[in-house]
Amino acid sequence: MKQYNSLNDIRTAVTEGQLTCRQLVEHYLHNIKEKADLNAFLEVFEQEAYTQADIVDHKLANGTAGKLAGMVIGIKDVLAFEGHSLQASSQILNSFKSLYTATAVQRLIAEDAIIIGRQNCDEFAMGASNENSSFGPVLNADDHSRVPGGSSGGSAVAVQADMCLASIGSDTGGSVRQPASFCGIVGLKPTYSRISRYGLIAYASSFDQIGIMTKNVADAALLLEVMAGKDEYDSTVSQREVPAYSELLQTEKKYKIGYIRDCFESEGLDAEVKNAILGVKDMLKEAGHQVEAVEFPYLDYMVPTYYILTTAEASSNLGRYDGVKYGYRSDNATDLTSLYKKTRAEGFGQEVQRRIMLGTFVLSADYYDAYYTKAQKVRRLIKEKTDELLQAYDFLILPTAPTTAFKIGENTANPLAMYLADIFTVQASLAGVPAISIPVGRDTNGLSIGLQLMTRSFEEPALLAFSNYILDKITVEA
């Protein structure tokens, strides 16, 4: 079967009698088995996918199918799906099965999406390479010696390698956008609170946001349209009405665009990545858009601020995994205290332990003001400056990641080098604004380069339309 790159292509093939959802599911299941060495999926819902495909085929035949009929989706192993295993790629949740379904997942199912499986990720979504999973690393389909990015690496590779049409991941500091950049796909982080977090395993609650990974902007827009909106189970979700994003993808406007000068002068920015992004900037300028360099004085403070705050929140959120109520429990415990200690030492991986300890340290009485309070103040400055720039400019453009996909094991011995992979993505997370990564080229090794765009809170219609415009322009010029 040929590869389908959009829901529109699939629906057209179904309408013309060339394809059924059952055949499509069979195609993806074949690819999952053929490419099992990529380690993208932790569990495949084979029989359920076939059953749902038959139901959707029947609905398509009688004209009652939902918006997502024909879309086969994988979900990151941090999203609850009732009756299915949920582990956050960690041994601490070994044998745990979810008792309910995340709101976002439920909304996908209600519109006749087919959920094909549970995808590998960095443990508790903590990582930029997908090497921290207790189930082993995910491999980049373009080069098996390289990482796919993280933490939603399995979700990105599943779309990249045609194992499903779309994936639903989570983005705390770039965990959808950075792997999208490394894998040559579209990765969208909506405005904080745009999608309900009910049923999403918490890492850092004031940052976490469910994100979308697709092969094109139109499918991302449709998925956001389905998942976004108020939810009685999440008191932090926005009450704003949800626009018909999928119908707002065309734009003829000339925009005012800022590019952050400091990002392009960063020593860690790969020359090929820099040239590719500057090439898009020049293309936009030639097309009549106003493109200007802007100053952002807090670039060097963003990664430290992000890691102080997220590890502090992780220290609190992960306290619930103690071996008492559910999940893994150590067999070596002799009393309650040793049960806690041994369960957590055996159940959590090294990176998760590192972040819990760092978070506990910055929340301790002696260091709370010196680190946590100060980081909160810097976060406010970063948000205010970002909002100020976005009042003056329609979009900010910058690289998604400072490099293309790096080698497996290249940064594992140096946590700081790994953390700096987030240098360009954490700004949108700290400020709570929407951001997207779109593929704009490849380096001399054939590895994908991603362009990141940010805009004002809840301005996803403009963000999606402009991203679509850029990709169309790149395609025409190519």
C-alpha positions, 0 to 999 in steps of 0.5 A: 500500500502507498504511504498516505500523508494526510487525512484528506488523502485517506478520506479521498481514497476511501470515498473513491473505494480505493481504501478501507480503514481496516486496510489502513490499520493493517498497513500501519500494523505491518510497518510497526512490526517491520520497524520494531527495531526503532522501538517506537511503540511499547504496546500495540492495540492490534485487535482493538484497532481492527475492531474500531476500523470496522466500526468507522468503515461502517460509519463512513459508508452510512454517512455518520462518521466523525471528523477524525474517521480514517485517522490512525493515532498513537499516544505517548505513554503519559496519557491515560486510556482506560483499561490499558497500561500506563507507565510513563516509560518507567518501572515505578508504574510497572503493571499499572493500568489506567482506570479512566481515559484522558479528556483529550484521548476521549475526544479523539475517540468520540470523533472516530479516531483509531488509537493504534498503540502506546508510544515510548518516551523519556521516563516521565517525559524527562529528557531531550533524546528518548534515551531515558526510557526504561524500555530502551532508546528510540532510534531515529528512522533517518539514521539509526545511530541517532536520537529522535529527540525527546521526550516524545521520541517514540511519538515522533518516530511513529509518524516519521516512519509511517507507523500511524498518521499522527501522534499525541505527545506532551510538551513541557519544555519542547518535548513535542517540538524538538523531536518534530524537528529531529524527525522532519515532521510538524510539532505543535505546542498549543497555548498553556491551558488550551487543551485539558491536562486531565489524564496526562501524567504530571511532570511540571504542572505549570508547564505541561501541555498536550501537543500534536505531531503530524505530517502536515499543518492541516491535520494538526489544526483538526486535532487541536480543534477536536481536543481543545476546549473547556473541561469540567475535570480540569480547573486550569483549562481555558474557557474560551471558545474553540475556533474551527482551526481547520477552516482557517488555514489560508492567509494572504496577510503580510506579517511583521516578524521578529527573529531573536538576534541572540539565538543566531549568535549563540555559539552552540548553534550549528552552522547548517541549522543557522543558514537554513533558518536565515534562508527562510527569514530571507524568503519571507522578507522577499515575499513582502513580510516585514522581518526585523532582528529583535533583542531578547536579553534573557536567553542565557537565563532561560534553561536554568530558570526552566530546570529549577522550576520544573524539577521543583514541580517534579519533586512534588508531583512524583512524590505520589509514587511510593510503592504503597498505593499502586505500581512497583513495590520493592521486594527488599523492604523491611519496614515502611521507610525502607519501602519508600527508599528502595521502591523509589531507588529501584523504580525510578531511572537515573535522570528522574532521580537526578531531577527529583533530588535537584527539585527537592534541593531548590525547595529546601528551606535554606535554598528556596529563596535563592533558587525557586523564588528567584527563578519564579521572578525570572520567569515573570521577566521572560514572560513579560518580555516575550509578550512585549515582543509579541505585541510588536510582532505577529510572530517570532521565528528561531531554530527549534533546536541548536543542532540536528539529531545527535548521536545516541550516547553523545550527550548522556555523560554530560547532563548540562549538554543535554539540557542545552538542547532545550535552549530555544524551546523553553521560552514558549513554555516559560511564557505559556504561548503557542509554538510550532516546529515545521520542517524547513530543510535537511543538513548534509547528513540528510538530517531534518532541520526545524523552524520554530514559530511563536505567537501570542496566547490563543492565536493558534489560527494565525500560527497554523495559517502562517506555518501552512503558508511557509511550508507551501512556499518552501514546497513551491520553491523547491 
